[in-house]
Amino acid sequence: MKFIEKYKEIKSFTNTKFNKNIGDFFITRPLSILLTIPLADLNISPNRITSIRVILQMIVILFIFFSNKNYLITLIILHYFFSDVFDYVDGNYARYKNKASYFGKLFDTTFDNSLSFIFLISIIFNLNNNNYDFKFLSSEYYFFIIAIYIICFWFEKYSSLLAKKFLDELKTKETNLNTKPEIP
């Protein structure tokens, strides 16, 4: 009974509205809440949970790069589990513990997008280097594509961080202008 109460409590802090994504609503989000329950009583930062997820995801991606075709499907399922389910766990935990931060959101989305792209490259690399019936690119282009993507992605994230800082400063100035000075 305590388990169900804890599930409902954590769920109350998450956005579990149906958003036209059946997999997230019925599978991913409930699994993430179940995985958040054991973490709920720990005093760790949500960014540490994100870091652990990123490390696990990178290990799976490395295995995808160098695996043979027999294990590819299993590794893709593991990657899905680490990327989607655990991605919600750190957010659930951050909202539940009231430790959500702009840095955490930036940290999480940066690695989500970067690792998703590297995952795609690892699949293409695997398909290209194992004896499948079709080929994509020669393997020397993959690292170049990854480097360009990461540079562009970080530039976009940094510019959005600067834009948020600029907008916050504008709001502060606007608030200061709208306050009337007291007349003695």
URLIN-V854738 format. One record per backbone hydrogen bond with DSSP energy under -0.5 kcal/mol. NH is the residue of the N-H (numbers start at 1). CO is the residue of the C=O. Records with the same first field share a line. If there is no record, write none. Layout:
# URLIN-V854738
NH=CO  CO
This chain:
# URLIN-V854738
5=1
6=2
7=3
8=4
9=5
10=6
11=7
12=8
13=9  10
14=11
16=14
22=20
25=21
26=22
27=23
28=23
29=24
31=27
32=28
33=29
34=30
35=31
36=32
37=33
38=34
39=36
40=36  37
42=39
44=42
48=45
49=45
50=46
51=47
52=48
53=49
54=50
55=51
56=52
57=53
58=54
59=55
60=56
61=57
62=58
63=59
64=60
65=61
66=62
67=63  64
71=68
75=71
76=72
77=73
78=74
79=75
80=76
81=77
82=78
83=79
84=80
85=80  81
86=81
88=84  85
89=85
90=86
91=87
92=88
93=89
94=90
95=91
96=92
97=93
98=95
99=94
100=94
105=101
106=102
107=103
108=104
109=105
110=106
111=107
112=108
113=109
114=110
115=111
116=112
117=113
118=114
119=115
120=116
121=117
122=118
123=119
124=120
125=121
126=122
127=123
128=124
129=125
130=126
132=127  130
141=138
142=139
143=139
144=140
145=141
146=142
147=143
148=144
149=145
150=146
151=147
152=148
153=149
154=150
155=151
156=152
157=153
158=154
159=155
160=156
161=157
162=158
163=159
164=160
165=161
166=162
167=163
168=164
169=165
170=166
171=167
172=168
173=169
174=170
175=171
176=172
177=173
178=174
179=175
184=182
